[in-house]
Amino acid sequence: MRLNMNPAIAYTFIIIGAAFWGSTGFFVTYLYHFGFTPWEVVAVRLASSSLVLFGLMATMARKYLRIKWRHIPYFFVLGIISIALFNWCYFEVIDRASLSVAVIFVYTSPVFAALIAYAFFKEEMTWKKGMAIIFTIIGCALVIGYFPGGNAGMGFVTIILGLAAGLFCSLFSVIGKLVSRFYHPLTVTFYAMLCGSLFMVPTSGIWKKGQLFISGDVWGGIAGITLISTIAAYLLYTMGLTYVESSKAAILSSVELVVSVLIGVTIFHDAIDRWQWIGFLFVFCSLFLTVLPIRRTTRDSFDKKKSQLPK
């Protein structure tokens, strides 16, 4: 059922949803204190979120649970690569470096998405996309310490994991596009999370830490990462997106970056020097360049190509 919503409420929903996404690092770090590893936290997040989503859909949107068997492989690829492995790389960087640095790597995803679209889908590489890529590269170089001093403040493996997080995150839109033609976003999200959890839970050995689940504090962290930074974030953002242009929603969603950095600095006392702050600014600017309105001729050309795609 479609609800009437004025733009101010829609904008608020998107901002709150993005802020909830930005709180993910807080709950992840909280669960680390109890002895969970990044791989185990991903397993818990996907499994608990899948169960909650299933309950909501079975109660209020049962029709969205129907899928075709031949599409299951797509959901497994989407769930394992673009959700499970993305979350693991992101959580690993939080553990190895800091929340503020980890979130910057996630925001390299538009760069990877643009490069993949250019290489495989022959999308035009505009000057705005090019500038956004350059700004993101400079921003990340400043944040991780490769520029201007040339002395990286973190290990090579951490950097690779961070870049992998950005790559896997970008693949969600690429792979998800294949199934979004046939299913509602809620269906895609649920089955991707379910397939990701079917991979993560058996490989995590989470049952070996069964004693931790006796603690109410642990369940508080699990509830936070499930209900706030996953379910509520997705539902609020999706509801707001229904009434807001995608470009405006993308700009508003950058609140996630701001919230993550603020949590890192104020709660976890992440040490950030002036060059890193400049790096954050470069990445933030690249987000705006990515979603700036394109010329009508370019948009018409895109619509023409889109109409030629097989149904």
N, C-alpha and C positions, 0 to 999 in steps of 0.2 A: 504494500500500500504506500502510495506516494504522499508525503505530508507537505503542507504548505509551509514554507520557511522563508523569512525575509533575509536579504543578503547579510545583514549584521550578524544574525544568528549562525548562518552558514559559515561566515568567516571565523566566528568564535569557535565553532565546532572543529574547523580545520586547525586552528592555532592550538586548541587544547589537545587535539589528537596528536599533533606533531610534538607538543611538549611532553605528552605521555611517552611517545617513542624516545624522546631525549632522556627520559628517566630510566631507560633500560640499564645503563651502566651502573646506576646506583644499586639496583636490585641484584645485578650480577656480582658486583663487588661484595655486597652484603652476604650472598650465599658462599662466596669464596672463604669468608671468615669461619664457616662451619666445616671446611675441608673438602668442598666440592671442587672438582676440576672443571675447566672450560667445557670439555666434551660432555661431562655429566650435567652441567647447567643447561646446555643446549637440549639434551635428552629430556630433562625435566620440563623445560619451557615448551617444547613441541608436544610432548605427550599430554601435559596438563591443558594446554591451549586447545588441542584437538578434542579432548573430552568435553571441555566447556562449550566449544563451538558446536559439537555434535548435539549436545543437550539443547542448545538454543535453536538450532536448525530443526531438530526433530520435533520441537514444541511449536515453533512459530513459522518455520519456512521449510516444511518437509519436501516440497517440490524441488528445492535446490540440492537435495541429496542424490538426485538421480543423475547417473553418468553412464556412458557407454564403455564396455569392457575394452574396446580397442584404444581408448584414450588413456588407460591406466599407465602405460609406460611413460607418457608425457608428464603425468603427475609425479611419478617417481623421479624422473630427471629433474623436474622443477623443485621437488621437495628436498632431494639430496644435495644437489649442486647449489641452487639459488637460495635455499633457506637454511638447511642444516650446515653445509660447509661455510656458507657466508657467516652465519652466527658463530660458528666455532672460530674462524679466523678473527672475527671482530672481538670475541671474548678473550682470545689468546693475546691479542695486542693490548687489551685492557690490563690483563694480568702481567704482561712482560714490560709494558711501558706505562701508559696512563690512559684514563678515559678521554681526556682532551685530545691526545694524539690519535687514539683509535678512531674517534669520530671523524677526524680530518681524512683519514684513509678511506672511510666509507664514502665520503663526498668526492672521491675520485671516480665514482661510478658513472657520472655523466660523460667523463672523458672516454672511458671504455665503451659506453653505449654509442657515442658518436663515431668512434673508430670502427666498431663492429658494423654499425649501420652503413658507413662509408665503404668498408671492405666487402661486405657480403650482400648488402641490399642496395648498393649503388646510390645511397642518399647523398645529396649535395653537401659538400663541406663548405659552408658559408664562412665569411670572415668573422662573424660573431661566434660560431662554434670554434673556429681556430683560436680566437682570442681567449675564449673560455678555457680551452685546453691549456694554453700557455699560462694563464693566470693560475690554474689549478696546479700545474707542475711547479711553478715558482712558489706558490703558497705551501705546497707539501715539502718542498726542499727547505724552505725557511723553518717550518714547524719541526722537522726531524733533524735539523742541524747541519745539513749538507751545504747550506749557503747562509751567510756569506763567509763563514769561517772555514768551511771545508771539513769540519770535524763532526761526523754524525754522532748524535747523542744516544744512538741505539744500535743494536746488533743487526747484522745482515738478515738473519732469519726473521726478526721482528718486522723489518721493512717488507720482506717478501710476503709475510702473512697479511700485513696491512694492505698491500697492493692486491693480493688475492681476494681480500674482503671486498674491495671496490669492484673487482672484476666479477665476482660471483653475484654481488648485488645488482650489477648492471644486466646480468644475464636473466634476471627475473622478468624484466620487461620484454627481452628478446624471446625467451622460451614461453613465457606466459602469453605472448601474443598469439601463439599457435593454438592455445586452448581457449583463450578469451573470446574467440569468434563463436564458440559453441556454448559457453557456460557463463553464468553470473559470476562476478568477482568473488562473492561469498563462497561459491562452489569451488572455484579455483584455489582460494586461500585454504579452505578446510582440507581438501584432498591433498594439496601440496604439503601442508603441515602433518597430516596423517601419514603420508608416505615417508616424509622426513623422519618422523618419530619411529616408524617401523624399522628404519635403518639405524637410528641413533641409540634407541633403548637397548637392543641386543648387544651392540658393540660397546656400550658404555659400562656395562656391568654394574649399573646403578643399584641393583638389588643387594650388592655386597655392603652397601652403606645404609641398610634398612634401619639401623638404630638412630640415624640422624632424623628420620621422619617422625620420630616420637616427639621431637621438640616442637612446641608451638611457635617458637621464633623462626624455625626453618619454614614452617607452613606460611608464616607471615610473608617471608621473602618470596616463596613460590606464588602466593596469592598476588603479590605485587607485580611480579614479572609476567604473570598470566593475565590477570584481570585488568591491570592498569596499562602496562607498557605493550600489551599484545591485543587483547580483545577490545577494551575500551578505545585504545588508540586507533585500531582499524575501523571500528564502527563509527566513531565520531568523524574521522577523516573522510570515510566513504560517504556518509550522509551529507557532510558539507560539500564534498566534491560534486554531488548531484546538482547543486545550485550555483556553483562557482566555476568560472573558466579555468581550464587546466593550468594555464600559464600563471594566473593569479594564485591558484592553489599551490603551485610549485614554489613560488616566492614565499607564501605564508608558511609552507612546511619547513623553511629554513630555520624556523624557531627551534626545531630539533637540535640543530648545531649549536645555537645559542644556549639552550637549556643544558645540553651535555657539557659544554665548556664551563658554564657557571657551576654545575654540580662538581665538576672536576676541581675547579679552583677553590670554591668555598667549602665543600664538604671533605674532599680528599686531599686538599692542599697541593694540587698539581703546581709545580714551579714552572712558570711561563715567562720568558724574557721578552724584550721588546721586539726582537726579530720574529719570534713565534707569533706574537700578536699581529704583526704585519702580515705574516703568512695566513693567519685566520682571515684577515681582511681580504687578501687576494682570493682565497677560496670562496668567501662570501660574495665577492663581486662576480666571480665566475658563474655563480648560480643565477644572478640577475641577467647576465649575458646569455645564458642558456635559454631562458624563457622569454626574452624580449620578443615582441611581435615581429613576425616575418613579413616581408612584402607580399602584397596580394598576388603578384604574379607567381611568386614561389609557392604560395599556398594553393593557388589554382592548379599549378603543375603537380603538386603533391596529390590533390584530390583526383586529378585525372589519372595519375598512375595507380592510385588506390582503387579507382573504379574498374581498372583492368585486371585486378587480382582475381583469381578463381574463388568462387563462393563456396 
